[in-house]
Amino acid sequence: MSESPAAATPYEVLGVSPAASQDDLRRAYRRLARVTHPDLGGSPEKFRRVQLAWERIGTPEDRARYDSASRSGTAPGSSDSTGRTWAPAAPRRRPETKPRARAFGHPGGQERVLFLDLMREWVGRGEDLDDPYDPVLVRSAPPEIRRTLAKAIAEESTATAVVELGIGYTIWSNVAAGREPELDHIVLGPTGLYAVNSEDWGAPIRLVKGEIEGETVGHDEQPAKRLARSARAFQKTSRVPFTAQLIVVPDSSLEEPVAPVSLGWRNQAFVVRRSVLPFVLRGGLTGGASTSTIDVFEVRDRLQQAVRFV
């Protein structure tokens, strides 16, 4: 699997330019290793990131391999092409081996458009932008631009996972929620109705007092509270209650497969690893109210009338 475009490069983690000398690189690593070392009061999470960055570019040989892979668009340690993975998937015809879930809306579409606008503005209106997904160009872009692309890919990945579950499921993407931020997805299946947001901060996250925190999560972002507000707003207008709220993140961002946002008995919000999402949607969540087969058809009809796309 290729790296997230939102993930910091080893050079960014160590705080040096890709053109830095090997001596400057070594000095930066030693300084950060001291500052972040857990035995000296540092953060274990940051210390691990510093160590991983050093492992990837610490020697001239490793650095040359990393730089070569980055220029070619192949994520180091992966056989996949980063550029091909980041670009939108081309439509393709394939034999229908099994029925697929119903899907409505355009997952990641808004973020793709915003990414292209931001890239053109950053590169310069007068400049030719032959390939906005060129890995070298994307890696050199500001973090907010890379995060926008990562968000688009996250939404697309969630939608793909749901569609593969089969005909018993329906997914609506980019759904308006009144004056609140839109819902990335609404997913209906045999185990219930889920309000889902797809995120990728490019780094590990943790749950603290009912909210998601992390080195790359904005202080005012409050993703759990934002999803809760949007879900309540949609419920109010549609009069269809959600079984649970899910925030889907890359596997590498979360230590456990599924984590409750809060520990109270009324908690209905969970952070879920991307690879675990199909199992959650098939099996439901502990304490969640299942929807009967008859209810699924009724709820789907009501949602078709209520859903408005952004």
SEZA-321827 format. One record per residue (C-alpha): x, y, z; residue in three letters. Coordinates in steps of 0.2 Angstrom, whole numbers, plus 5000, padded with zeros to 4 digits. Example, Ala and Ser with C-alpha at 12.3 -4.5 7.8 and 13.67 -1.06 7.14 Angstrom:
BEGIN
506249785039ALA 506849955036SER 
This chain:
BEGIN
500050005000MET 500750174996SER 500950315009GLU 499650445012SER 499950605004PRO 499550685021ALA 501050595029ALA 502550695033ALA 504150645023THR 505650595033PRO 506450755029TYR 504950855037GLU 504950745052VAL 506850785055LEU 506550965051GLY 507850975037VAL 507751015018SER 507950865006PRO 509550955000ALA 510350955018ALA 512050875020SER 512250715028GLN 513050805043ASP 511550915045ASP 510450775044LEU 511350675058ARG 511350835069ARG 509550855067ALA 509150675071TYR 510250675087ARG 509450835093ARG 507650765090LEU 508050605097ALA 508550685114ARG 507050805114VAL 505850665110THR 506550525120HIS 505250455133PRO 506550435146ASP 506950625145LEU 505150675146GLY 504750665127GLY 503350595118SER 503450405113PRO 502450435098GLU 503550575092LYS 505150475096PHE 504450325085ARG 504150445071ARG 505950515072VAL 506650345073GLN 505750285058LEU 506250435048ALA 508050405052TRP 507950225047GLU 507250285030ARG 508550415026ILE 509950395040GLY 511350325029THR 511850385011PRO 511250225004GLU 509550225012ASP 509350405008ARG 509750374989ALA 508450234989ARG 507150344997TYR 507450484985ASP 507450374970SER 505850294975ALA 505050464978SER 505550534961ARG 504850374952SER 503250384962GLY 503450214971THR 503250224990ALA 504750154998PRO 504449975004GLY 502949964992SER 502749894974SER 501350004971ASP 501450174961SER 501150314973THR 500650424958GLY 499450304951ARG 498650274968THR 498350454971TRP 497650494955ALA 495750464952PRO 495350284947ALA 494950264929ALA 493250194925PRO 493350014920ARG 492149884914ARG 492249714924ARG 491249564924PRO 489949564938GLU 490349414948THR 489149474962LYS 487849604966PRO 488649764972ARG 487849884985ALA 486850034979ARG 487950194979ALA 487350374976PHE 488350534976GLY 490250564972HIS 491350514986PRO 492950624987GLY 492350734972GLY 492350904981GLN 494050864989GLU 494750824972ARG 494150984964VAL 494751084979LEU 496450994978PHE 496651034959LEU 496151224963ASP 497451234977LEU 498751154967MET 498551274952ARG 498551424964GLU 500051354973TRP 501051314957VAL 500451484949GLY 499151524937ARG 500351554923GLY 501251384925GLU 500851224916ASP 500151084927LEU 500350934917ASP 500150804931ASP 499450874947PRO 499750704955TYR 501550694951ASP 502250624967PRO 503750744968VAL 502550894965LEU 501250824978VAL 502650794991ARG 503350974989SER 501551054991ALA 501051135008PRO 500251015021PRO 498551075019GLU 498551035000ILE 499150865004ARG 497850835017ARG 496450885005THR 497050744993LEU 497150625007ALA 495450665012LYS 494750634995ALA 495650464994ILE 494950415011ALA 493150455006GLU 493450354990GLU 494150204999SER 492750205012THR 491450204997ALA 492350064988THR 492349955004ALA 490449975006VAL 490049944988VAL 491049774989GLU 489849725003LEU 488449684991GLY 486649714987ILE 486049725005GLY 486949895008TYR 486650065002THR 487850215003ILE 487550395000TRP 489050514999SER 489350695002ASN 487650725010VAL 487050895016ALA 486650915034ALA 485751085035GLY 486951215041ARG 488151095048GLU 489651015038PRO 489050885026GLU 489150705030LEU 490450605020ASP 489350455019HIS 487750385026ILE 487750195025VAL 486250075027LEU 486349895030GLY 485649745039PRO 486449795056THR 485849975055GLY 486050155049LEU 487750235051TYR 488350415049ALA 490150405043VAL 491550525040ASN 493250465032SER 494850545038GLU 496750535035ASP 497850645045TRP 499450555039GLY 499950515057ALA 499350425073PRO 497850485082ILE 497250455100ARG 495550485109LEU 495550605123VAL 494050655133LYS 492850615119GLY 493850695105GLU 495150645092ILE 496850715095GLU 498550695086GLY 500050795081GLU 499250835064THR 497450855070VAL 497051045071GLY 496651115088HIS 494951175082ASP 494551035071GLU 493550925083GLN 493150785071PRO 492050685083ALA 490950835088LYS 490850895070ARG 490150725065LEU 488950725080ALA 488250895075ARG 488050845057SER 487250675062ALA 485950765073ARG 485550895060ALA 485250765047PHE 484150665059GLN 483150815063LYS 482650845045THR 482450665040SER 481750595056ARG 482750445053VAL 483950395068PRO 485650335066PHE 486250175074THR 488050245077ALA 489250365070GLN 490850305063LEU 492550395059ILE 493550285047VAL 495450315048VAL 496950225040PRO 497450065049ASP 499150145054SER 498250285063SER 497450185076LEU 498150065088GLU 496549955091GLU 495349905077PRO 493849995084VAL 493950125098ALA 492450205106PRO 492550395106VAL 491950405124SER 491750275138LEU 489950315143GLY 488550185141TRP 487650305129ARG 489150315117ASN 488650295099GLN 490250355091ALA 491750255086PHE 493350265077VAL 493650125065VAL 495150065055ARG 494850065037ARG 495149875035SER 493949835049VAL 492449935042LEU 491649795032PRO 491649685048PHE 490849825058VAL 489549855045LEU 489149665044ARG 489149625062GLY 488649785070GLY 489349865086LEU 489049815104THR 487549905111GLY 486949955094GLY 485149935089ALA 485049825074SER 483749865060THR 482649725054SER 482649665036THR 480849745034ILE 481449915041ASP 482949925029VAL 481749945014PHE 480750065023GLU 482150165029VAL 482950165012ARG 481450235004ASP 481350375017ARG 483150415015LEU 482950424996GLN 481750564999GLN 482750655013ALA 484550655006VAL 485150804997ARG 486950804990PHE 488150944992VAL 
